[in-house]
Amino acid sequence: MPICSFCKKHYDFPRGLTIFTFDGKAVHFCSSKCKRNMDLKRDSKKVNWVKREKKVKKTELKNEKIAVIKKETEKESSEIPKKDRK
């Protein structure tokens, strides 16, 4: 799934527009609206209709990683090895 170069939105492959520049880069647009705004040299951060992801603090990321590691270790410790039954 390509990502729009202007609004950073994922879209299905058959729609949208792909432009190849002379230096070999591919620029993907999900709609003509995004292409026109890019041609007008507008900043996607200042346009109201573009949804932006919220920034996550570094401490929150560290806490999430620690929680995932704890869950994995608890899972491993709770598993009881099966006895060979003959």
C-alpha positions in Angstrom: 0.0 0.0 0.0 1.5 3.3 -1.0 1.6 6.4 1.2 0.5 9.8 0.0 3.5 12.2 -0.2 1.3 15.1 1.0 -1.1 13.9 3.6 0.8 10.7 4.6 -2.4 8.6 4.3 -2.3 4.9 3.2 -4.5 4.1 0.1 -5.2 1.2 -2.1 -3.0 0.7 -5.1 -5.4 1.2 -8.1 -6.4 4.7 -7.1 -4.3 7.7 -6.8 -1.5 9.1 -8.9 2.2 8.2 -9.1 4.7 10.7 -10.6 8.3 9.8 -11.3 10.7 12.7 -11.1 13.8 13.1 -13.3 16.1 12.0 -10.5 14.2 8.7 -10.3 12.1 9.3 -7.2 8.5 8.3 -7.0 5.9 10.7 -5.6 2.6 9.2 -4.7 -0.7 11.2 -4.3 -4.0 9.7 -3.0 -6.1 12.3 -4.7 -6.0 15.3 -7.1 -6.6 17.5 -4.0 -3.3 16.4 -2.6 -1.5 16.9 -5.9 -2.9 20.4 -6.4 -1.9 21.4 -2.9 1.6 20.1 -3.4 1.7 22.1 -6.7 0.7 25.2 -4.9 3.6 24.5 -2.5 1.4 24.4 0.6 2.7 23.0 3.8 0.8 19.9 4.9 1.3 20.8 8.5 -0.6 24.0 8.1 -3.6 22.6 6.1 -6.5 21.9 8.4 -7.9 18.8 6.6 -4.7 16.7 7.0 -4.9 14.5 10.0 -1.6 14.3 11.9 -0.5 11.6 14.3 0.0 12.6 17.9 3.5 12.8 19.2 4.4 10.1 21.8 6.7 11.0 24.6 9.9 9.0 24.9 9.1 7.9 28.4 5.7 6.5 27.2 7.5 4.4 24.6 10.0 3.1 27.2 7.1 2.2 29.5 5.3 0.3 26.7 8.5 -1.6 25.8 9.0 -2.6 29.5 5.4 -3.7 29.8 5.7 -5.9 26.7 8.9 -7.5 28.0 7.3 -8.2 31.4 4.3 -9.9 29.7 6.7 -12.1 27.6 8.6 -13.2 30.6 5.4 -13.9 32.6 4.2 -16.1 29.7 7.4 -18.0 29.6 7.5 -18.6 33.3 3.8 -19.7 33.4 4.3 -22.4 30.8 4.9 -25.8 32.4 6.9 -28.3 30.4 4.9 -31.3 29.3 5.9 -34.6 30.7 6.7 -37.4 28.4 3.7 -39.8 28.5 4.4 -43.3 27.4 
